[in-house]
Amino acid sequence: MRYLPNIAGVALLITGLVLLLLFVVPRIEPQFPDSINEKEQTPMPTMLHPVVQEKKEELIDRSSKQGISIVITDGYRSKEEQDKLYEKGRTSKGSVVTNVRGGGSYHNYGLAIDFALKQKNGNIVWDMQRDGNHNGKADWMEVVSIAKDLGFEWGGDWASFKDYPHLQMDFGLTIRELKNGNRPKVNNLAEK
């Protein structure tokens, strides 16, 4: 004789599982914090990180002592400003200047600056060969060397989409980590 399941027992078991799924499972709190809520609780910066600001000023000063005048052409940039830059060469006139949308740049987190050289007549140039201090070295690369000594990473060292005016300090954080609400601490970073 074959075993036949008790239909009433199976129906009761299915009903119990459905009730469990409907009323008990949704009330169980997740074990890990929801990254979306974490992002919402971490405000976006609105200015350069204090260490980046300090090192930017030091870069200007040390470059000047080498006879090189520089200007910072960009620093902190909002997500909206980043999106407008991203549109250049795509949906608005101009050349492509960035490959990342708002939230995808270290500028958006106050961790990057862009620089250019300033001539004696006040003109701003992005001439990487210029030797305005007449020491046999390209001024641009002298500034890059000073920046690296101060802890900046140079966009000209990137494998793709080289960004020669770009200097950043990531403090060991990736863009993904920054998007997820991680921020560099202010204390104990001046030596980086």
Helices and strands as residue ranges (DSSP letters): H 7-19, I 20-24, G 25-27, H 35-41, H 50-65, E 70-74, H 79-87, G 106-109, E 112-118, E 124-125, H 139-149, E 153-154, G 155-157, E 166-168, H 175-179
